[in-house]
């Protein structure tokens, strides 16, 4: 039978915190388990990645590859997918096909800057398509149906367009006056 005075936590459920530096008899007195002197015995010190005098792992491993900051991120779409969207009534043949329209209709994911058109599938409609790039075969297929490809330039950095010479000269003059 369980009574209120017999209720107990499981063994090891509550552990008292260790109070270091409370005398030699506690086992963690004097240096509080930190050894003898030195940088690591002090508070607020972390030497991340330091391996003694040995060459750290991050510098021992070979470096491979390169990621350009200026890669234009475009979504790849095949001609057959555009034709299917026209057949389904999602795209209008009369209006130009842009990345924004494709993203709005749910044909491509967001987060890209434009379209790269490839020749997968067939095309039976005359479309005007705004693209960042295209394959030669895709261009032939679009133009064979009386369509047109309009190449738009990728925008690498929006902030670069905002900065003008006048704003640079103002910031220089402020530095001189200070």
HELIX and SHEET records of a PDB file:
HELIX    1   1 UNK A    4  UNK A    6  5                                   3    
HELIX    2   2 UNK A   24  UNK A   26  5                                   3    
HELIX    3   3 UNK A   39  UNK A   41  5                                   3    
HELIX    4   4 UNK A   57  UNK A   60  1                                   4    
HELIX    5   5 UNK A   79  UNK A   87  1                                   9    
HELIX    6   6 UNK A   99  UNK A  105  1                                   7    
HELIX    7   7 UNK A  136  UNK A  144  1                                   9    
HELIX    8   8 UNK A  158  UNK A  162  1                                   5    
HELIX    9   9 UNK A  165  UNK A  177  1                                  13    
SHEET    1   A 3 UNK A  74  UNK A  78  0                                        
SHEET    2   A 3 UNK A 114  UNK A 118  1                                        
SHEET    3   A 3 UNK A 133  UNK A 134  1                                        
SHEET    1   B 2 UNK A 128  UNK A 131  0                                        
SHEET    2   B 2 UNK A 148  UNK A 151  1                                        
END                                                                             
